Amino acid sequence: MAKRFLNIQVLRAAAANAILLTHISTIEDKYGTGVHILPDMVLFGTSGVDLFFMLSGFIIATVARDLPWRLFVIDRVTRIYPPYWFYTTLILPLFILYPAAMNASYSVAPSLWRSYLLLPDVTHPLLTVGWTLIHEMYFYAAFACILAAGFRLERAMIVWAGLVVIGYTAFGGYLDESIYPEILLLLHPLTLEFIAGVLIGSLIRSGYVKYGRTALAAGVAWSAALIAITPDLHKLCFNFDITHVALVGPAMMLIVYGSAARDVGAVSRMPAWTIRIGDGSYSIYLCHILVISAIGRIFVRLPTPDWIAPGILETGLVVACVVAPNIVGMISHRLLEKPVLRFTRHLFQKRPDRTIRIGAESVSARSSDNARVARG
């Protein structure tokens, strides 16, 4: 087994920046001068959400599954909540002082206590990107129950997937989200992507790492085909329903398996900067809307001399919106995430060494982050 999943780290960086590009296209619409730099294909960047979900399942299956369930809960809670609370609290004063501005895109104002606890609600949390973390925390809670009960992991995943498909097919289209947000979370098809990630991780742990290059190429080709032939890319990318999961999910499965298989079966040589972006991908995801919104507001206040060619300023806007969140995210990872993780893990318990075996190889790991793949 790879001591460090470098390809998986790069996937984390790619997922965060794919989502970032999608949201930058919105900034172009809102703050630009009408000249669009980014093509419509960046809408497919929402597949970064699908990729993140599968990576979460993969991480659990390859490393975190070896933790006792109580330690697993502590590990996930201390990984997810502190950075999320930090960025949520940053915008809390705006929510209190200018509720109309903060709630312009919401039909119903978000609940503060549900937002902070990442509980399902009738609308998105105060920090909008937190909606994906609600799915994450549900998955972690269910996974902790599976660990505590001592169920065979792969069998439990297959049963869980079957229940999601049956429940969604029977009730998913008939439940009102404004009344049953908790039930819809339980039945949401995105859970299938977490489960797929776990099964991919289990496959890698078993020692099966064949056809990694082929799988990776097939996943990229599948994604390109979806971009090329989908008549309504916006509908496919922004409706996270069963159709979205059925079409986008297999492409992300192939990419995750192919990347992980190559990590194990070959020596990975990735540029250091891509690894650092992967390390900071969680913070990049949390901060990026705040950063690019601030850049957009500054952009509309800049003078626009007539001698500047059309598109130059917009290009600068896009470049700034790509670079700034990555820098802020990497700084946040170093100054916020890492110190909090060191403190909380020292506070709760020292972790014993354990051995993770994949095929004929074994790796000693002290925590889920030592494999450097734990996004959360």
C-alpha positions as CSV (number, residue, x, y, z in Angstrom):
1,M,0.0,0.0,0.0
2,A,1.2,3.5,-0.7
3,K,2.4,5.2,2.4
4,R,1.0,8.4,0.9
5,F,-1.7,8.5,-1.7
6,L,-0.2,11.3,-3.8
7,N,-2.6,10.8,-6.7
8,I,-5.5,11.0,-4.3
9,Q,-4.1,14.2,-2.9
10,V,-4.1,15.6,-6.4
11,L,-7.7,14.5,-6.9
12,R,-8.6,16.5,-3.8
13,A,-6.9,19.5,-5.3
14,A,-8.7,19.0,-8.6
15,A,-12.1,18.5,-6.9
16,A,-11.7,21.7,-4.9
17,N,-10.7,23.7,-7.9
18,A,-13.3,22.2,-10.2
19,I,-16.0,23.5,-7.7
20,L,-14.1,26.8,-7.5
21,L,-14.3,27.3,-11.3
22,T,-18.0,26.6,-11.3
23,H,-18.6,29.3,-8.7
24,I,-16.2,31.7,-10.5
25,S,-18.5,31.5,-13.5
26,T,-21.3,32.9,-11.3
27,I,-18.9,35.7,-10.2
28,E,-18.4,36.5,-13.8
29,D,-22.1,36.8,-14.3
30,K,-22.7,38.9,-11.2
31,Y,-19.7,41.2,-11.3
32,G,-18.2,41.0,-14.8
33,T,-18.8,43.4,-17.7
34,G,-20.5,40.8,-20.0
35,V,-17.3,39.3,-21.4
36,H,-17.2,35.6,-20.4
37,I,-13.7,34.1,-20.0
38,L,-14.7,30.7,-18.7
39,P,-16.5,28.3,-21.1
40,D,-19.8,26.6,-20.2
41,M,-18.0,23.3,-19.7
42,V,-16.8,24.6,-16.2
43,L,-20.4,23.8,-15.0
44,F,-19.2,20.2,-14.9
45,G,-17.0,21.4,-12.0
46,T,-19.9,20.5,-9.7
47,S,-18.6,16.9,-10.2
48,G,-16.0,17.9,-7.7
49,V,-18.7,17.3,-5.1
50,D,-19.2,13.8,-6.4
51,L,-15.4,13.3,-6.4
52,F,-15.1,14.6,-2.8
53,F,-17.8,12.2,-1.6
54,M,-16.2,9.2,-3.2
55,L,-12.8,10.2,-1.7
56,S,-14.4,10.4,1.7
57,G,-15.6,6.9,1.4
58,F,-12.3,5.7,0.0
59,I,-10.4,7.3,2.9
60,I,-12.6,5.6,5.5
61,A,-12.2,2.2,3.8
62,T,-8.4,2.4,3.5
63,V,-7.4,4.0,6.8
64,A,-10.1,5.2,9.2
65,R,-11.9,1.9,9.3
66,D,-9.1,0.6,11.5
67,L,-10.1,3.0,14.3
68,P,-12.3,2.0,17.2
69,W,-15.7,3.6,16.6
70,R,-15.4,6.1,19.4
71,L,-12.0,7.3,18.1
72,F,-13.5,7.4,14.6
73,V,-16.2,9.8,15.8
74,I,-13.6,12.0,17.6
75,D,-11.4,11.9,14.5
76,R,-14.2,13.0,12.2
77,V,-15.7,15.6,14.5
78,T,-12.4,17.3,15.1
79,R,-11.6,17.2,11.4
80,I,-14.8,18.7,10.1
81,Y,-16.3,21.1,12.7
82,P,-13.5,23.5,13.9
83,P,-12.6,24.9,10.4
84,Y,-16.2,24.9,9.4
85,W,-17.2,26.8,12.6
86,F,-14.4,29.3,11.9
87,Y,-15.6,30.2,8.4
88,T,-19.3,30.2,9.5
89,T,-18.5,32.5,12.3
90,L,-16.7,34.9,9.9
91,I,-20.0,35.6,8.1
92,L,-22.2,35.5,11.2
93,P,-21.9,39.3,11.8
94,L,-23.1,39.9,8.3
95,F,-26.0,37.6,8.8
96,I,-27.0,39.4,12.0
97,L,-26.4,43.0,10.7
98,Y,-27.5,42.6,7.1
99,P,-29.9,39.6,7.0
100,A,-31.6,40.8,3.8
101,A,-28.2,40.7,1.9
102,M,-27.2,37.4,3.4
103,N,-30.5,35.7,2.7
104,A,-31.0,37.0,-0.8
105,S,-30.6,33.6,-2.3
106,Y,-32.6,31.8,0.3
107,S,-36.3,31.3,0.3
108,V,-36.2,30.7,4.0
109,A,-33.6,32.0,6.4
110,P,-31.1,29.3,7.6
111,S,-31.3,28.1,11.2
112,L,-28.2,29.1,13.1
113,W,-28.1,26.1,15.4
114,R,-28.8,23.7,12.6
115,S,-26.1,25.4,10.5
116,Y,-23.5,25.1,13.3
117,L,-24.3,21.5,14.0
118,L,-24.6,20.5,10.3
119,L,-28.1,19.2,10.7
120,P,-30.5,18.9,7.8
121,D,-32.7,21.9,7.2
122,V,-35.3,23.2,4.7
123,T,-32.5,25.4,3.2
124,H,-28.8,25.5,3.0
125,P,-26.6,26.3,6.1
126,L,-25.4,29.8,6.8
127,L,-22.1,28.9,5.1
128,T,-23.7,27.6,1.9
129,V,-21.1,25.0,1.0
130,G,-22.0,23.3,4.3
131,W,-24.8,21.5,2.6
132,T,-22.3,18.8,1.5
133,L,-20.9,18.5,5.0
134,I,-24.4,17.6,6.2
135,H,-24.2,14.6,3.9
136,E,-20.7,13.9,5.2
137,M,-21.7,13.9,8.8
138,Y,-24.7,11.7,8.1
139,F,-22.4,9.2,6.4
140,Y,-19.9,9.3,9.3
141,A,-22.6,8.8,11.9
142,A,-23.9,5.8,10.0
143,F,-20.4,4.4,9.5
144,A,-19.7,4.8,13.2
145,C,-22.8,2.7,13.9
146,I,-21.6,0.0,11.5
147,L,-18.2,-0.1,13.3
148,A,-19.8,-0.2,16.7
149,A,-22.1,-3.1,15.6
150,G,-19.2,-5.0,14.2
151,F,-20.9,-5.6,10.8
152,R,-18.8,-6.8,7.9
153,L,-18.1,-3.5,6.1
154,E,-18.6,-4.5,2.5
155,R,-21.8,-6.4,3.2
156,A,-23.1,-3.5,5.2
157,M,-22.4,-1.1,2.3
158,I,-24.2,-3.2,-0.2
159,V,-27.3,-3.5,2.1
160,W,-27.2,0.2,2.7
161,A,-27.0,1.0,-1.0
162,G,-30.0,-1.2,-1.6
163,L,-32.0,0.5,1.1
164,V,-31.2,3.9,-0.4
165,V,-32.2,2.9,-3.9
166,I,-35.4,1.2,-2.7
167,G,-36.3,4.1,-0.4
168,Y,-35.5,6.8,-3.0
169,T,-37.4,5.0,-5.7
170,A,-40.5,4.5,-3.5
171,F,-40.6,7.8,-1.6
172,G,-38.0,10.2,-2.9
173,G,-40.1,11.9,-5.4
174,Y,-43.1,12.3,-3.1
175,L,-41.7,13.9,0.0
176,D,-41.7,17.7,0.5
177,E,-38.2,18.9,1.4
178,S,-39.7,21.7,3.5
179,I,-41.4,19.2,5.7
180,Y,-39.1,16.1,5.6
181,P,-35.5,17.2,5.2
182,E,-34.2,14.5,7.6
183,I,-35.9,11.7,5.6
184,L,-34.7,13.1,2.3
185,L,-31.2,13.1,3.6
186,L,-31.5,9.4,4.5
187,L,-32.8,8.6,1.1
188,H,-30.5,10.9,-0.9
189,P,-28.8,9.2,-3.9
190,L,-25.5,11.1,-3.1
191,T,-25.0,8.6,-0.3
192,L,-24.4,6.0,-3.0
193,E,-21.2,7.9,-3.9
194,F,-19.9,7.6,-0.4
195,I,-20.7,3.9,-0.5
196,A,-18.9,3.5,-3.9
197,G,-15.8,5.1,-2.4
198,V,-15.8,2.6,0.5
199,L,-16.1,-0.3,-1.9
200,I,-13.3,1.1,-4.1
201,G,-11.1,1.5,-0.9
202,S,-11.9,-2.1,0.1
203,L,-11.0,-3.3,-3.4
204,I,-7.6,-1.5,-3.1
205,R,-7.0,-2.9,0.4
206,S,-7.6,-6.4,-0.9
207,G,-4.6,-6.0,-3.2
208,Y,-6.5,-5.6,-6.5
209,V,-4.8,-2.7,-8.3
210,K,-4.9,-3.9,-12.0
211,Y,-5.8,-1.7,-14.9
212,G,-5.4,1.6,-13.0
213,R,-4.2,3.6,-16.0
214,T,-7.0,2.2,-18.1
215,A,-9.6,3.0,-15.5
216,L,-8.3,6.5,-15.1
217,A,-8.3,7.2,-18.8
218,A,-11.9,5.7,-19.1
219,G,-13.1,8.0,-16.3
220,V,-11.6,11.1,-17.9
221,A,-13.1,10.0,-21.3
222,W,-16.5,9.4,-19.7
223,S,-16.5,12.9,-18.2
224,A,-15.5,14.5,-21.5
225,A,-18.3,12.6,-23.2
226,L,-20.8,13.8,-20.7
227,I,-19.7,17.4,-21.3
228,A,-19.8,17.0,-25.1
229,I,-23.2,15.3,-25.5
230,T,-25.3,16.5,-22.6
231,P,-28.0,18.8,-24.0
232,D,-28.6,20.6,-20.8
233,L,-25.3,20.7,-18.8
234,H,-26.7,23.0,-16.2
235,K,-29.5,20.6,-15.4
236,L,-27.2,17.6,-15.2
237,C,-24.6,19.4,-13.0
238,F,-26.8,21.3,-10.5
239,N,-29.6,18.7,-9.9
240,F,-28.0,16.1,-7.6
241,D,-30.6,13.5,-8.2
242,I,-30.5,9.9,-9.2
243,T,-29.9,10.8,-12.8
244,H,-26.9,12.9,-11.9
245,V,-25.5,10.1,-9.7
246,A,-26.1,7.5,-12.4
247,L,-24.3,9.5,-15.1
248,V,-21.6,11.3,-13.2
249,G,-20.9,8.7,-10.5
250,P,-19.4,6.0,-12.7
251,A,-16.9,8.5,-14.2
252,M,-15.8,9.5,-10.7
253,M,-15.5,5.9,-9.6
254,L,-13.2,5.1,-12.5
255,I,-11.1,8.1,-11.7
256,V,-10.8,7.4,-8.0
257,Y,-10.0,3.7,-8.6
258,G,-7.5,4.4,-11.3
259,S,-5.7,7.1,-9.3
260,A,-5.6,4.9,-6.1
261,A,-4.5,1.8,-8.1
262,R,-1.6,3.8,-9.7
263,D,-0.6,5.1,-6.2
264,V,-0.2,1.5,-5.0
265,G,1.1,-0.1,-8.2
266,A,3.6,2.6,-9.3
267,V,5.8,5.3,-8.0
268,S,3.9,8.6,-8.1
269,R,5.8,11.7,-8.9
270,M,3.5,14.7,-8.4
271,P,4.6,18.3,-8.3
272,A,4.9,19.5,-4.7
273,W,2.5,22.4,-5.2
274,T,-0.3,20.1,-6.3
275,I,0.2,18.1,-3.1
276,R,0.1,21.2,-1.0
277,I,-3.2,22.3,-2.7
278,G,-4.6,18.8,-1.9
279,D,-3.6,19.2,1.7
280,G,-5.5,22.5,1.9
281,S,-8.4,21.4,-0.2
282,Y,-10.9,21.4,2.7
283,S,-10.0,24.9,3.7
284,I,-10.1,25.9,0.0
285,Y,-13.6,24.5,-0.2
286,L,-14.8,26.3,2.9
287,C,-13.3,29.7,2.1
288,H,-13.6,30.0,-1.7
289,I,-17.0,31.6,-2.0
290,L,-16.1,34.2,0.7
291,V,-12.9,35.0,-1.1
292,I,-14.2,35.2,-4.7
293,S,-17.2,37.2,-3.5
294,A,-14.9,39.8,-1.9
295,I,-12.8,39.9,-5.1
296,G,-15.9,40.4,-7.2
297,R,-17.1,43.3,-5.0
298,I,-13.7,44.9,-5.3
299,F,-13.6,44.3,-9.1
300,V,-16.9,46.3,-9.8
301,R,-15.4,49.3,-8.0
302,L,-12.2,49.4,-10.1
303,P,-11.9,52.0,-12.8
304,T,-12.3,50.6,-16.4
305,P,-10.2,52.8,-18.7
306,D,-11.4,52.8,-22.4
307,W,-7.9,51.8,-23.7
308,I,-8.0,48.4,-22.0
309,A,-9.0,45.7,-24.5
310,P,-12.3,43.8,-23.8
311,G,-11.7,40.8,-21.7
312,I,-8.4,41.9,-20.1
313,L,-10.0,42.9,-16.8
314,E,-12.3,39.9,-16.8
315,T,-9.2,37.7,-17.3
316,G,-7.6,39.3,-14.3
317,L,-10.8,38.7,-12.3
318,V,-10.8,35.0,-13.2
319,V,-7.1,34.6,-12.4
320,A,-7.4,36.4,-9.1
321,C,-10.4,34.2,-8.2
322,V,-8.5,31.1,-9.0
323,V,-5.2,32.0,-7.2
324,A,-6.5,33.8,-4.1
325,P,-8.7,30.9,-2.6
326,N,-5.9,28.4,-3.2
327,I,-3.5,30.6,-1.3
328,V,-5.9,31.4,1.5
329,G,-6.8,27.7,1.7
330,M,-3.2,26.6,2.1
331,I,-2.6,29.2,4.7
332,S,-5.7,28.2,6.5
333,H,-4.6,24.6,6.5
334,R,-1.3,25.4,8.0
335,L,-2.4,28.0,10.6
336,L,-5.9,26.7,11.4
337,E,-6.5,23.0,10.5
338,K,-3.2,21.6,11.5
339,P,-2.9,23.3,15.0
340,V,-6.5,22.4,15.8
341,L,-6.0,18.7,14.8
342,R,-2.8,18.5,16.8
343,F,-4.5,20.0,19.9
344,T,-7.7,18.0,19.8
345,R,-6.0,14.7,19.1
346,H,-3.5,15.3,21.9
347,L,-6.4,16.3,24.2
348,F,-8.6,13.3,23.6
349,Q,-6.2,10.4,23.3
350,K,-2.8,9.2,22.0
351,R,-3.3,6.9,19.1
352,P,-1.7,3.5,19.1
353,D,0.2,2.4,16.1
354,R,-1.7,0.0,13.8
355,T,-0.9,-1.9,10.7
356,I,-2.9,-1.6,7.5
357,R,-2.4,-4.6,5.2
358,I,-3.1,-4.5,1.5
359,G,-2.2,-7.7,-0.3
360,A,1.3,-8.7,0.7
361,E,2.3,-5.2,1.8
362,S,1.7,-3.5,5.1
363,V,1.9,0.0,6.4
364,S,2.1,1.3,10.0
365,A,-0.1,4.3,10.5
366,R,-0.7,6.4,13.6
367,S,-3.8,8.3,12.4
368,S,-6.0,8.7,9.4
369,D,-4.2,11.9,8.4
370,N,-0.8,10.2,8.4
371,A,-1.8,8.6,5.1
372,R,-2.4,12.3,4.0
373,V,-5.7,11.6,2.4
374,A,-8.2,12.6,5.0
375,R,-10.3,15.4,3.7
376,G,-13.3,14.7,5.8
